[in-house]
């Protein structure tokens, strides 16, 4: 029998940002928003700088399909951007080029689920 994995508790959005940065060496930065698009936490010196670009990325992904997306991935020659919607939260991440998209989306979704299941979330 495999012993259970001792996953860290993610009690708040700032801990999710820290966690994603710990497990994703190719991550340049990330932000967590609530479903209404309000910034809860973000990496970097100026977390508020994430608000407009993050909400624009989510809005563009939603409008492309005509309904809220579960996730989106945009790759360019300079890097990649991801957005994941899960359990009432939205995570936005910017990474280096050639990041394994399936793993990044999985990690982001898992972190948001753990945030949503934390007491006081």
N, C-alpha and C positions, 0 to 999 in steps of 0.2 A: 504494500500500500504506500502511495506517495504521501509524504507529509504535507500539510497545508502550507501554502505560501504566506508568509507574514507581510502582507501588503501594508504600506504606510497609510495612516489615516489622513484624509484630505478634508479637514474641517471647514476650510474657507477658501475662497477663490485665490488668495495670495499663495496659499500652500500648493494649489494646483499649478500655478505658474512656476513655483520653485521646483516642484516634482517633475514637470515636463522638461525643464531645463536640466535637471539632474540626469534623466534617463535618455535624453536626445542630444547627443553631442553636436549634431548638425543643425540644431535649432538656433536661429538668430535672435528670435524673440517671440513672445506670445501674449495674448490678452484673453480675459474671460469676461463675457457680458451676460446679463440676464436676458430673458426672452424679449423684453421690451427694448433691448439695445443699450441699456445703461452699463457703463464700464464698471466692473467690480474689482478687477486687478489687472495689472499688465507689467511686463518687464521693462527695463530701461530706466534712464534718468528722468524721463518725462512720460509717465504712464498715460497721461491725458492725451498725448499725441496719437495714441491708438484709436481713440473714439471715432473720429470721422472716417478714416480709412477702413476700420473694421466694420462699421455699419454699412459703408458703401459696398464692401465685398459681399456681405450677407445679402444686401438688397439686390445686387446684380445677379447673384446666384439664384435667389428666389424668383426674380423676374424672368430669368432665362427659361425656367420651367413652368412658370405661371403659378407656382405654389411653393410653400416653404421646403427647402431642401434639407435632407438629413446630413449631407456633407458635400463639399466641393473642393476641387483641387485645380490650381492654376500653375502651370510650369512655364518659365521663361528662360532665356539665356542667362539671366542673372541670379535666378533662385526660384523658389517655389512658395506658394501660399496655400494654406488649407483653412477650411472652416468646417466645423462639426457642430451640429445642433443635437443636444441630448438632454433629456430630463429637465427641461426648463432653462437650460444654460446654452451658451454658444462659446466655443473656443475658436480663436483665430491664431494661426501660427505661420511664421515665415522661416524658411529653412534654406540651407545651401542647395545647390543643384543636385539632382540625382538622388534625392532622399527616397527611401522606400515608402511609397505613398500608402500602401496597405498597412504597414506597421505604424506609421505616423497617425493615420486616422484611427486605428485600433487604440493606440495609447491615449489619444485625445478623448475618444468616446469613453474609454474605461475610466479615465480621470474624472470626467464630468459625472458619470454614474456614481462614483464613490463620493464626489462632492454632494450630489443630491441625496445620497443615503446617510450622510453624516448628521448627527444630532445638531439641531439649530440651523440647518441649511434652509 
